[in-house]
Amino acid sequence: MQRKKTIGILGGMGPLATCDLYTKIIANTHASTDQEHIHVIIDSNTAIPDRTAALLEGGEDPRPEMIRSARMLEREGAAAIVMPCNTAHGFYDDIQSAVQIPVLHMIRLTGEELKKRGITKAGLMATTGTIRTGIYQQSIPDIELILPDLDEQAALMDMTYNGVKAGVKDYDGSKVQATAERMQALGAQVIILGCTELPLAKEMYHLQFDTIDPTLVLAQAAVEFAEQ
């Protein structure tokens, strides 16, 4: 049996999103026994400061902790690193330059998947940091993106921080559902769940709309890399 490459998860941003990525890696691995699964090293580093606060409000720089985690994963034998946090990709170049192994870029991979599906127009739900820094706009310029308005963005952030991250099981997601419906009415073929808490929110709060899940895209790319 050929040994699969080791994947390192630079996690903790947040813990549930880290768990979600690992679960999706397991679910997409071609394995019929424990031994056929991928060796995954997880550093759920919850000391990493908030990425949105750093990007927009002069908050504490998350890069030192992210680089520390990335180097630890490399030392422990990871052949590639994945980061289950969209906003963290605002610091991607610094993380990639700190290690000798590839850091898979979730947002670029999502753009490639959108093109494969023939998507030309999509709604984008993401943190304010991800929206304002234009990470998605720059990474997938060929896809027309419909963005939330100010009230919709506030509702998305509230659901992310006061719903999923706070562990609230009965959060009212109706405002986010309405946001998706407005985007679809404007021609969005899918909604990009551009925050790694949003796939969890969609399931937890029973939201109903067509989506692309970057966490799943990243998991599938990690499996493909490991199995090469």
C-alpha angles and dihedrals in degrees: 000000000000111000114240120231118261119253123207120208114208094204147155093096079125122339096228091052089050090052091047092055093048091049090052092048089054093046093051098044118107098235138132097180136038090252093058093060124099121267102242124187113200125197105185093190104184090175090077106113120240110284097209092051090051094049098044111019106035090256125163114305110253094196099088092056093041091051091047090054094045092052092047091053090049092049091050092057108268112157092198137009129225126193117205094205124088095199091053087067087075083077095040098119092054092050094046092049090052094063138045096223125078121269106209111231108227096194097050089047089052090053090053090051092050090053091049088055092049093245114160101164126039141165116239122215112182144128118293088250092057093045098047097043090053095227092150095040090053096041097047105027093158093065118079107228127207110207130203119257119239096273092045091049091051089052091050092050092047092052091047098048104025095034116034101016090044091051094239108163099189101045115153106242096177094114091055091047088054090050091055091048091052091050091050091050088055091055105271108158091197138000116240110223090215097175119065091228091060098074086053091047092050090057098037095049098035097240115179121211139102112273147172113222113212090194089060091045089052092047092052091048091050091052092048090051093048094048097049 
